[in-house]
Structures are given as C-alpha cells and as structure tokens.
C-alpha cells in the first residue's frame, strides 16, 4: 500500500484535461453544466498551465500549486471574472471546487475533469 501511495503522489499531471463545471445555486442544487479545459505542465512541484472552456480559448493559471494530489490556482479570463480552483487528483480524474468572483458577487461550483 505504501508503494502505491508514493507512486500516486509522484504522478505527473502534465497534459490536457477536459470536463465540466456547474455553479451551485442558493438551494444547493447544481445549475447548468459548462465545459472546462485545462492544459497543465508539471516539473517536480512546479505547476504551470492554462484553462478555459475549450482548448482554443485559454487563459494563464496564476498562482498554480501542486501539493501531493491537491492542485490550486486562479484564472482571470477576459470576461472580468476570477475563477479560483481547488482540485484533487485521482489517477486520470480531477474533481474539486471552483469559486467565481465577478462584480462584487461570489458563486461556488463543482468541477470534474478527465485526462484526454
């Protein structure tokens, strides 16, 4: 078991990840699903990359961090919103939370991605 944990912790998240995110409403229910696409490059504990709704339209991930199987970072697309993302990596899947801030309002959501 320890060997598997060490291998999982050392997994490289470099590559393309595709999936969706949904904003969670005040009633706790997920709203409409929106596409999500990440392109990541990992070198040891250094993580860089871009994110957007599709591969053709990407913005830099700022303050990107990877610690064990946890990834976090912020994306500021041209619409003026700020997307703060915290993900947990599990093999070729990532799931987590997204906080969207825009115009003095904050929304929360869930995100799911698979390696492509």
N, C-alpha and C positions, 0 to 999 in steps of 0.2 A: 504494500500500500504506500509506503513512504516513497518508493521509487516512482510510482505513478504520480504522486503529488509533486515531486521535483520536476518530472517531465512536463506536467501540466503548467506549472509555474514558469517554466522556461519556454513555453510555446510562443512562437513569433506571430504577431497579429498583422504583419505586413500583408497587404493585398487589398482587394476590393470586397466590400461588404454591402449587401443590398437588403432592404426590408421596408418597414413602415413604422410610423409613429401616429399616435392618436392622442388628442387633447382630452383630458379628463374633466368632465363638467362638474358643476357645484354639487350635483346629486351623486357623484362618484362613478357615473357611467362614462365609458369611453365614447368619444364622438367619432366623426368620420375618420377613416384611415388615410394617411398621406404617405407618399413614397419617401424613402430615405436612402441615401447612397453615400458611403464613406470610402475614401482611398487612404490607406494608412501605410506608414513606413516606420518600422521599429529597428533601432540599432541599440541592442542591450536594453537599458532602461530609458532610452531617449525615444520619444514618440513624436512624429510629425504627420501631417496629412491634411486632407480637405474633406468637406462634407457639403451635401446639398440634397435636393430632391431627386436629382438624376445625375448620371455620370458627366453629362455635357455641361452642367451648370454647378460649379463647385466654389466654395469659399474656404480660406485657410482655417484650420483648427488652431485656436490660440490657447496658450497655457495647457497644452496637451501633456498628460501624465499617464504613466502606467506603473502600477504597483501591484505585483503579484498578478491576480486575474481581474483587477479593477482598472478601468480606464476613465479618465475625465478630461473635459476640455470645453471650450466655448467657441461658438461660431456666430459671426455677425454678417449675415447676408445683406444684400443691397436694399431690402425692404425696411431696414431700420430696427428690426427685432434682434434680440440677443438670445441664442439658444445655449443653455448650459446643460451638458450631458454627463451623466454618470452611468457607466456600463459595467456589467460583469461578463467576462469571457468564459464560455464553456465549450471548448473544442472549436467547432466551426460555427458556433452561435454566440450572439451577444444579446443581452436583454438589459433594460435599465429604465432610468427616469430622465425626463427632459423638462427643464423649466424654461418657459418662453416669456421674456420681458419685452414690452413694447408700449410706448406712450403712457407710462405710469401704471400699466396693468401687468399682472403676472398670471400666467396659466401653467398648469402642470400637465404632464403627459407621460405616456409609456412608449418605449421604443423597442423593437425587435429586429435583429439583423442576422443574416446568414452569409458566410463566405461564398463568393461567386468565382 
